[in-house]
Amino acid sequence: MSRTDVGETLREMWETRPARPRDDRQVAGVAAGIARRYDIDPVLVRVGFVVAAFSGIGAALYIAGWILLPDEPAGPADPRANRPRKWLVVALAIAAAVTMGSVFGGNGPDWILPLLVVAALLYLLHRSRGDRGQRAAEAPTVAAPMAAAGPPLVGEPTGAAGSTEPPVNPPAWDPLGAAPFAWDLPEPSPPPAEPPPRRLPVTPVTLGLALIVGSATAVIMMLGGMLTLANLAVLCGVVLAVLGAGLVVGAFLRTGRGLIPFALLLGSLTWAIVAAPVDRWEGDGYGELVAAPTTVAALQASYERGAGEIDLDLRNLDLTVPPDGNTSPVRTRISMGAGDVTVRVPSTADVTLTAQAGFGDVRFGAREDDGPDAHVQVINDLGTDGVRSGRPLVIDIDAGLADVEVRRG
């Protein structure tokens, strides 16, 4: 494929871009317009926007379509455009604000790749179905010829009082007016309507395949010793791939909408497992863990909780260099599945911190990060005195669904 072909396709995509219809709108008709242009189920397009929202660009793409796609012109007999649902507009505005915050917050690589994927999918869709969805020109309506007035038939009453005059216009069964003597006969009954075509059972078949494929994947992982909480996202991803394939097939066959709740539920669960891996919940017990060691020997190498709270007070930890001159770093690690982590360090200690949470909030002084994959990394923070003194303190915090705070003093 040459560069000229790509340019021609892009130009054609712009010139034949869809108009947003006045009916079948949920918000602004962007998904419905794209679906009608390429003759696919609008539910598939709406699901695509929802999936893109998980990558942070779905709301921005919808707003771009709202701006770039023209509104369908209204005719004198056309109904008024459906007004967008207020709660959907509010949700779209909130999602767009979050998207813009992530874009201008320095997370460029996190949204550039999904944007390129969406652009490639639209390009391939136009290449394969660009000739679909065009409005066919309406065939002109040909009026039936009028029968010429002729002499009355023998025995037919002509103009007498109480006489029955034949119809002026020919009936539908005689458009050419060849049998005016029978125009007063009743219209023949229309042929029975054909039953609607039977839709393929995409929803039950896909759910059955998802159950079979998921069970087979679980058995294979179990036999290979890989069926662990850490690999639970892989199993969910396999089942989600089957549901996604069923949605794509159902979109072209105009069926399979029953898969949408299952796909959204499993997609949200998979995203939550990836954002906050459940293997971090396998800590040492649950509940509150409070520790305040004062010597390096009393400081444990790790503090773990599956769920609960960890409060580690290191303000009185002796970090002075011992007589033997040992200046090696003092290390500790904290693991939390779900809950709160609070660490207090001496105000003058030299701190190196690596803290991350699958989903939550991570803070150290003025440094803060929140949301999915929140992390803060600090190397050789010298504290309030601004000079290197004593043994450095190295803290590694790994959390799932948690709020993490490290503060001085």
N, C-alpha and C positions, 0 to 999 in steps of 0.2 A: 504494500500500500504506500503510495507516494505522498509527499507532503501536499501536493495539489488536491488529491482525493480527500485528505483530512480537512483541508481548508474548505472545499466544496461542501462536505458534510456539515461542518460547523455553520457555514453560511445558510445552508438549507434548514438546519435546526432552528436558527434564529428567525428566518423568514416564515417558517411554518409553525412557529411556537403556538401552543394552544391558548385559547381564550378561556377565562374562568367562567363556567356556566352559572346561570342564574338560579338553577335548582340543584338539588343534591349537594348542598354546601354544608360543611360542618363549621368552618371558620370563614374562609375566604374563597373556597372552591379551587385551591391550587391542586390538591390531589385529584379531585374529580376532573379537572381540565386535562391533566397529564394522562389520566386513565382513558378518557374519551379519545384523546389524540392518538394513542397507540393501541386502543382497543383491548385494554386489560381491565381487570377488576379494580375499582378504586380502593377496595379494602387493602389490596396488596401495596398500593402506593402509600396509604396511610400507615400501614405497618412499617414500611420502609422509613418514613419520617420518624416514627417512634424509635426504631432501631438506631437511626442516625443521631437521635437525641442522646442516647447513651454515650456516644463518642464526643458529644459537646457541640455538634454543628447542626442538629436537626431543626431547632427553632430558627437559627439564622438562615438556613436554606429555605424554610417556609416563608419567612419574611421577604427574602429576596424574590421568591416566586410571586408573592403578593404584589411586589413593586413592578417586576418585569413583565408579568403576564397580563395582557389587557383584559378588561371586563367584557363579557359577551354583550354585544349590542342588543338593546331591547326593542322588540317590535310592538306595534299597537295592541296586539292580542296576547303578548307574552305576559306571564305573571311577574309580579314584583320579585326582586331577588330576595332569597332567604337571608334574614338578618343573622349574623354570627352569634353563636351562643356566648353569653358574657363570660361564663366561667372558663370556657376554652380560650377566649381572648386573654383573660387575666393569666391563665397558666402559660400561654405562649409568650406573653410579655415577661413573666418571671424567668422562664427558661432562656429567653433571648438575653436578658440582663446577665444571667449566670454565664452564658456563652461568651458574651462580650468581655466579661471580667476575666475569664480564662484565656481568651485570645490575647488581650492586652496585658495580661499578667505575666507574660514571658513563657507561656507553655506552647509556643508555636509548633514544635514537632508533634505535639499531641493531637492537633487538629488538621495539620496539613495532609497527613496520610489518609484519614477518612475522607477529606474533601477530594483528593485525587481519585479515590475509589468510587465515590459517587459520580464524579465527572466521567470516569471510564464506563460505568454502568449506563449512564444516560446516552453516551456515545454509541455503545453497542446496541442499546434498545432502539435507537433511531436507525441504525444501520440495518437491523433485522425487521423492524416493524414501522419504518417511516412512511410506508404507503398505506397504513391502516388509519381508520378513524376519520378519513376525509369525508366531508359532507357531499353526498351525491346530489347532482342537480335534479330538481323535481321534474318529472315528466309532464309535458303540457297536457291539459285536460281537453279532450276532443268532444265537442258537444254532439249529441245524437242528431242526425238529420231529421227534419220535420217531414212528415208525410204530406204529399200534395193533396189538396182537396179534390175529390173525384165524385162522380155521380153515385147516388145511393144504390145499394144493392137491391135486387128484386125482393119484394116482400118486406123491406125495412121501412118502418114508419119514418116519415119525413116531416118534421115541424109540426105535427099534430099536438094538440093539447095533451099533456101527460106523457109525451114520447120521451124516450131516453136517448140523449145525444151521446155519441161515442166520445171517449176522452180526446182531448186536444193533443196531448203529448203522448208519444209511444211509450209503452212500458219498458222496463229494463230487459225483458226477455226478447223484445222485438226492436232493437235499436235502429234498424233500417226502415221501419214502418212498412214492412211487406205484408202484414196481415191485420189491417185496421178493423176488420170485422170481428176480431177476437180480442180487441183491446180491453173490453169490459170484463174479461175473465179474471179471476183472482190471480195474484202473483204466486208463482210456484214457491214452495217452501225452500229455504236455503239448505245446502248440503250440511250435514253435521260437522261441527268444528273438530279439527284434528286434535287429539290429546297432546298436551305439551311434551316435548322430548324428555325422557327420563334422565335425570342427572346421575352421574357416576358417584358412587359412595366414597368420595375422596376422604372425608373426615374419619369414618370408622376404619378404613383401610390404613390410613396414615397412622392413626393411634395404635392400631395393632402392630404395624411395622416398627413404630417407635418402642413399643413394649418388647418386641422380640429382639430388636437390635440392642436395646439397653440391657436386657437380660444377658444376651450373648457377650456383650462387652464386659459386664460385671463378672461373668464366669471366667472369661479370659484373663482379666486383671487379677482375679482371686487366685487362679492357678499359677500365675506368674508372680504372685506375692506383691502385686502393685495396688491392690484394693485397699487403700488407706484414706484417711481424711484429707491428706494432702493432695490426693489425686481425684477427689470427688468432683472437682470442676471438669475434669476430662470426661467423666461419665455423663455429667449433665450436658456437656457440649456435644457429645455424640447424639444424644436424644434430641437436643435442640436442632441439630443439623437435619435430622429426619423430619421434624415438624416444619422446618423452613422449606425443605424440598416439597413437602405436601402443600404448603401455602403457595409456592410458585406454580405447581401443577394446577391447583385449584383456581388460581387467578385466571389462567388461560381457559379453563373449563367452566368458569362462572359458578363455582361451588367451593366447598371447603371452608366456609366462614366459621364453622364450629371449632376450627383449630386455633383461632386467634386467642381465646382466653388461655388455652394451655400454653401456647407459645409465649405470651406475655408473662404468665406466671413463672414458667421455667426460665425465661430470659432474665427476669428480675432476680430469681434465685441464683442463677449462674453468675450474674454480675456481682451479687453480694458475696458469693463465695470467693470470687477472684479478688474483690476489693478487700475483704477481710478473711483471709484463709482460715478455715476451721482447724487446721493443724495447730494453730497458735492457741487454741482453746484447751490443749492437752497439758496444761500447766500442772504444777504440784498443788492440787487442791483448789478450793474455792473459799471465798470470804475475804476478810481483811488481813493484810500482812503489814505489821508495823515493826520497823527495825531502826535502831540508832547506834551503830557501832562507833566506838571511839578509837580503836586501834586497827591497824592494817590486818592483824591476825584475826580480829573479830569480823572483819568484812567478808561476807560470803562471795564466792565467785559468781553466783547467780541467784536471783530471786524470781520465782515463778508463781503465777496464779492462772488458772483456767478462766475464772470470772471472779470479779470482786474489786478489791482496792489494794494497791501497794503504796505505802508511805515510808520512804527511805530518807532518814535524816542523817546527813553526813557533815553537818556544820561543826561538830566537835571531833571529826576524824583527824588523828594526828598524822600529818603529811610531811613532818620535818625529816630531813635526811639523817639516817641513823649514824652512829659512830663509824661503822664500817664503810661509809661513803656510798651506800646503795641508792642510786637515783633512778632506778627503773620505775616505770609508771605503775600506779595502783589501779587495777582493773576490776570492774564488776559488770554484770549483765543482768538485764531485767526483761522478763517475758510475760506478757499479759494477753489473754484471749479477749475478754470483754470487760470493761470497767474503767477505773481511773488510776493513773500513775502520777505520783508526786515525789520529786526528788529535790532535797535542799542541799546545796553545796556551800563550802566556806566562801566568804566574800572575796578572799585574796587567793584562792586556789587556782592553779593552772589547769583548765578543764578542756578536754577534747570529748565532744559529744556526737554520737550518731543515734538519732531517734527517728523512728518511723512508725506510722500507723496505717493499717489498711484502709480504715475510714474513721475519721475523727479530727482531733485538733492537737497539734504539737507546738509547744511554746518553750522558748529559752530567752529570757530577757525581752529584747525588742524583736527578736526573730520569731516568726510564727507562720505556720502553714496549716491549712485545714482541707477537708474534703477527702475524696479518694486518694490513696497513696500519699498521704501527708508525711512530710519528712523535714527534718532540720539537721544540718551538719555544721559543727563548729570545731575548728582545729586551733588548739593552743590559745584559748581565751585566757588572758593573764589576770583577769579579775580587776578589782578596784585599785590595787596598788600599781598595776601596769608593768610589773617586773617579774621575771622568772624567779620563783622561790619555792623551795621544797620539792617534793616528788609530784609529778603531774598525775592528775586524776582522769582516767579514761572510762567513760560510761557508754554502754551500748544498750539501747532500748528497742525492743521489737514487740509491737502490739498489733492486735487485730482491730476490733471495734472499741476504741478507747480514746480518752482525753489524756494527753501526756503533758506534764508541766515540770520543767526544771528551772529552779530559781536560786539565786544567791541570797545568803543570809536568812 
